[in-house]
Amino acid sequence: MSLFLLTFGLLILIVAAMAVGMIVQKKSMASSCGGLGAVGIDKACDCDDPCDKRKKRMAKEQAWKENQIL
């Protein structure tokens, strides 16, 4: 049982160290395959005319990007 607890503790320590590393580097998670851009899709919503809810969210995201300090 002590070997299990030691192994589990080591695993938790490694995961915590990886999480701290991601936070310190200020990087976002990214896939290795390139995501939707790799298959030619520029945006998640591929509609020509998005709905009102989507337009509000896009305007909010754009305002946030314009006011971003970084």
C-alpha positions as CSV (number, residue, x, y, z in Angstrom):
1,M,0.0,0.0,0.0
2,S,2.9,2.4,0.7
3,L,4.3,1.8,-2.8
4,F,0.9,2.8,-4.2
5,L,0.7,6.0,-2.1
6,L,4.3,6.9,-3.0
7,T,3.6,6.3,-6.8
8,F,0.4,8.3,-6.6
9,G,2.1,11.1,-4.7
10,L,4.8,11.3,-7.3
11,L,2.3,11.4,-10.1
12,I,0.4,14.2,-8.5
13,L,3.7,16.1,-8.0
14,I,4.6,15.7,-11.7
15,V,1.1,16.9,-12.8
16,A,1.4,19.9,-10.5
17,A,4.8,20.8,-11.8
18,M,3.5,20.6,-15.4
19,A,0.6,22.9,-14.5
20,V,2.9,25.4,-12.8
21,G,5.1,25.4,-15.9
22,M,2.2,26.2,-18.2
23,I,1.1,29.0,-15.9
24,V,4.6,30.5,-15.6
25,Q,5.1,30.4,-19.4
26,K,1.7,32.0,-20.0
27,K,1.0,29.7,-22.9
28,S,-2.4,28.4,-23.8
29,M,-3.1,24.7,-24.6
30,A,-2.7,23.8,-28.2
31,S,-3.2,20.6,-30.1
32,S,-0.4,19.1,-32.2
33,C,-2.6,18.6,-35.3
34,G,-3.3,22.3,-36.0
35,G,-7.0,22.3,-35.2
36,L,-9.7,23.6,-37.5
37,G,-7.2,25.8,-39.4
38,A,-5.5,22.6,-40.7
39,V,-8.7,21.6,-42.6
40,G,-9.4,25.0,-44.1
41,I,-12.0,26.3,-41.6
42,D,-11.3,29.8,-40.4
43,K,-13.8,29.9,-37.6
44,A,-15.8,27.5,-35.5
45,C,-19.1,28.9,-36.7
46,D,-19.0,28.6,-40.5
47,C,-22.2,30.5,-41.1
48,D,-22.3,33.4,-43.5
49,D,-24.7,35.3,-41.3
50,P,-24.3,34.4,-37.6
51,C,-27.2,34.5,-35.2
52,D,-27.8,37.5,-32.8
53,K,-26.4,35.7,-29.8
54,R,-23.2,34.8,-31.7
55,K,-22.9,38.5,-33.0
56,K,-23.1,39.8,-29.4
57,R,-20.5,37.3,-28.2
58,M,-18.2,38.2,-31.1
59,A,-18.6,41.9,-30.3
60,K,-17.8,41.3,-26.7
61,E,-14.7,39.3,-27.6
62,Q,-13.6,42.0,-29.9
63,A,-14.1,44.7,-27.3
64,W,-12.1,42.6,-24.8
65,K,-9.2,42.2,-27.3
66,E,-9.1,46.0,-28.0
67,N,-9.0,46.8,-24.2
68,Q,-6.5,44.1,-23.4
69,I,-3.4,45.3,-21.6
70,L,-0.9,42.7,-22.8
